[in-house]
Amino acid sequence: MSKTGIIGGTFNPIHNGHILLALYCKEKLNLDSVIFIPTYTPPHKSDKELVSEIHRLNMCNIAVQRFDDFSVSDIEIKRKGKSYTYETLTSLKEIYPDDTLYFITGADMFLTLEKWKNPEIIFEKAIITAVPRNSSDSEVLSSHYQTILKPMGAKVSILDEPVLSVSSTFIRENIDNYDLIKSLIDRNVYEYIVKNNLYRE
């Protein structure tokens, strides 16, 4: 039985913070693999904020190509429309019925999980992995689990260290200043952005 981490997001663009998150979770949770899942249209964002799903999918594939245990799924892009986590996890359990899925999420998202669409299905299909923003988050996350999520049947793993925080917005706004963002984004992803004239007015 394999342990598979799931990281969803717009990846607009994917950056080194996402990769470090995957590496950290893989080590801490002893994961066999990590799957990145770019959204088609997330429920909480408007289309105008995103470059096309094909560009975001391509950038994800470029970013993970040097990691043998990382892969990218187009499951939400193929579905089109709004992307809901419960649907994605249900589909993944059908594809990987014997795997234990770890749904990896940041602190902000973790603290709203009970309000997501069909949270009970999310909790049935995956172990929720919460990553703190800072060292003081762990107590807040633990309290939320004990008082809200545990009674709903959630299985949760709260990691004890924050991971490098990188802003996709900062990268987009400074896309013409490579020296400023070169530590934040894979060089090959940056070259793809430039070649395709992304994130420019």
GUFITI-297172 format. One line per 10 residues: number of its first residue (from 1); their letters; for each residue y negated, x negated, z negated of C-alpha. Coordinates in pm, 1 decimal, decimal comma. Layout:
BEGIN
NUM	A	Y X Z  ...
//
This chain:
BEGIN
1	MSKTGIIGGT	0,0 0,0 0,0  -330,1 -150,9 111,9  -666,3 -126,6 -61,3  -942,7 -48,1 185,9  -1315,1 -51,5 118,1  -1540,6 192,7 303,1  -1910,2 120,0 357,7  -2108,5 381,4 545,4  -2470,0 372,2 651,0  -2718,2 381,5 932,9
11	FNPIHNGHIL	-2704,9 0,6 967,6  -3046,1 11,0 1130,9  -2994,4 -281,7 1160,3  -2693,8 -421,2 974,5  -2803,6 -721,0 766,3  -2675,3 -989,0 532,8  -2708,7 -759,2 232,3  -2440,8 -534,2 381,6  -2211,9 -831,0 447,7  -2260,5 -975,1 98,3
21	LALYCKEKLN	-2186,1 -632,8 -48,6  -1857,3 -619,4 142,3  -1761,6 -973,1 39,8  -1845,4 -904,0 -324,6  -1647,4 -579,8 -335,5  -1353,6 -737,8 -154,8  -1334,6 -1009,6 -418,1  -1397,5 -791,4 -724,0  -1163,3 -509,8 -620,1  -905,4 -730,4 -446,2
31	LDSVIFIPTY	-944,4 -529,3 -126,3  -726,3 -600,5 173,9  -992,7 -490,2 420,0  -1338,4 -337,2 451,4  -1440,9 -83,8 715,6  -1805,7 -37,3 812,1  -1886,8 311,7 939,1  -2222,6 361,2 1113,0  -2346,8 718,2 1102,1  -2430,6 931,4 1402,4
41	TPPHKSDKEL	-2704,1 1130,1 1230,9  -2703,2 1116,1 850,0  -2792,0 1440,9 671,1  -3092,7 1282,9 495,8  -3264,6 1102,9 784,6  -3438,1 1211,3 1102,4  -3339,0 1091,5 1447,8  -3672,2 919,9 1512,7  -3599,3 656,7 1247,7  -3289,7 529,3 1426,5
51	VSEIHRLNMC	-3212,6 327,2 1735,1  -2921,7 473,2 1928,9  -2582,1 494,3 1767,1  -2437,0 269,2 2038,2  -2682,0 -9,6 1952,9  -2607,3 26,4 1581,9  -2232,2 24,5 1649,7  -2266,3 -286,4 1866,8  -2471,5 -466,1 1601,4  -2207,4 -387,2 1338,6
61	NIAVQRFDDF	-1933,0 -527,1 1559,7  -2136,0 -843,8 1615,3  -2202,4 -886,6 1242,8  -1837,8 -856,6 1133,9  -1670,7 -1050,4 1415,5  -1638,9 -1370,2 1208,4  -1458,7 -1191,8 922,2  -1087,9 -1127,3 977,0  -1066,1 -853,5 712,3  -1376,5 -660,7 821,9
71	SVSDIEIKRK	-1381,3 -397,3 1094,9  -1606,1 -123,4 1230,7  -1511,5 240,4 1287,7  -1687,2 476,6 1528,5  -1530,4 779,9 1360,3  -1865,7 938,8 1269,5  -2028,9 850,2 1600,1  -1744,0 1015,4 1791,0  -1772,6 1324,9 1574,0  -2145,4 1351,2 1650,9
81	GKSYTYETLT	-2372,8 1589,2 1465,6  -2438,7 1548,6 1095,4  -2220,7 1300,7 909,7  -2068,8 1416,3 582,1  -1870,7 1179,7 363,5  -1600,6 1431,3 272,7  -1516,5 1478,2 643,2  -1502,6 1105,7 706,3  -1279,6 1033,5 407,3  -1048,1 1320,3 502,4
91	SLKEIYPDDT	-1011,1 1175,6 852,1  -954,9 824,6 718,6  -678,8 944,0 484,4  -506,2 1097,9 785,2  -529,8 764,4 968,7  -435,8 553,8 663,7  -224,2 788,4 448,4  -72,3 508,6 240,9  -397,6 321,3 173,1  -608,0 350,3 -138,9
101	LYFITGADMF	-964,3 406,9 -20,8  -1262,8 270,8 -211,9  -1587,2 441,0 -116,0  -1859,3 184,5 -185,9  -2203,2 314,4 -272,5  -2527,2 196,8 -428,2  -2668,6 320,9 -756,2  -2910,2 573,0 -604,9  -2638,2 746,1 -405,5  -2391,5 733,0 -695,0
111	LTLEKWKNPE	-2633,1 923,6 -917,5  -2645,4 1214,1 -670,1  -2278,4 1235,6 -566,6  -2217,5 1564,7 -744,8  -2478,2 1723,1 -515,4  -2316,3 1604,6 -191,9  -2129,6 1847,8 30,3  -1779,2 1916,3 -108,5  -1783,4 1637,8 -369,7  -1442,1 1740,6 -500,5
121	IIFEKAIITA	-1288,7 1638,1 -166,7  -1466,6 1302,7 -183,4  -1323,5 1244,7 -531,6  -975,6 1347,7 -417,5  -968,7 1110,6 -120,7  -1124,4 793,0 -261,3  -1207,6 586,2 -565,3  -1585,1 569,7 -594,9  -1720,1 216,7 -629,5  -2074,6 193,4 -764,9
131	VPRNSSDSEV	-2282,8 -120,4 -718,2  -2581,8 -158,9 -954,0  -2931,9 -243,2 -829,5  -3000,7 -458,5 -1133,5  -2844,5 -565,5 -1460,9  -2971,5 -259,9 -1648,5  -2808,5 -9,6 -1412,1  -2454,6 -32,9 -1546,4  -2522,2 175,2 -1857,1  -2691,4 449,7 -1653,5
141	LSSHYQTILK	-2406,7 455,0 -1401,6  -2143,1 465,7 -1675,0  -2319,4 753,2 -1850,2  -2343,3 949,7 -1525,4  -1972,5 900,3 -1466,5  -1872,7 1007,6 -1817,0  -2096,1 1316,0 -1834,4  -2101,6 1440,5 -1473,2  -1844,8 1284,6 -1241,1  -1542,3 1238,3 -1467,7
151	PMGAKVSILD	-1525,6 1612,5 -1553,4  -1527,2 1676,6 -1176,8  -1216,8 1460,9 -1132,0  -1381,5 1149,9 -991,2  -1209,6 813,1 -1018,4  -1478,5 546,7 -1047,0  -1510,0 169,3 -1050,8  -1851,5 42,4 -1161,5  -1913,0 -319,9 -1069,8  -2097,2 -537,1 -1317,1
161	EPVLSVSSTF	-2335,5 -736,2 -1099,2  -2607,0 -640,5 -850,0  -2588,0 -765,6 -491,5  -2873,4 -912,0 -288,0  -3110,3 -631,6 -194,9  -3228,6 -646,5 165,9  -3461,9 -395,8 328,7  -3378,7 -283,8 681,6  -3736,8 -156,8 703,8  -3870,1 -505,4 626,5
171	IRENIDNYDL	-3650,8 -651,6 900,8  -3764,8 -391,9 1154,7  -4131,2 -442,6 1068,7  -4101,3 -819,9 1105,8  -3867,0 -836,8 1402,4  -4107,3 -1067,1 1591,3  -4115,9 -1319,8 1306,3  -3768,7 -1471,2 1301,6  -3860,5 -1740,4 1048,8  -3946,5 -1467,4 798,6
181	IKSLIDRNVY	-3620,4 -1275,3 836,3  -3368,1 -1538,8 945,8  -3206,2 -1551,1 600,9  -3162,2 -1173,2 604,7  -2988,4 -1109,5 935,9  -2708,9 -1262,0 1143,1  -2848,6 -1476,4 1424,2  -2630,4 -1303,8 1683,9  -2746,2 -961,3 1565,6  -3106,6 -1079,1 1592,7
191	EYIVKNNLYR	-3046,5 -1203,2 1946,7  -2896,4 -864,9 2037,8  -3206,7 -691,2 1900,3  -3437,4 -914,6 2104,6  -3227,9 -884,1 2420,8  -3233,1 -504,8 2399,4  -3597,7 -484,1 2290,0  -3514,8 -287,3 1975,2  -3754,5 -203,3 1691,2  -4064,8 -254,6 1899,6
201	E	-4330,2 7,4 1962,5
//
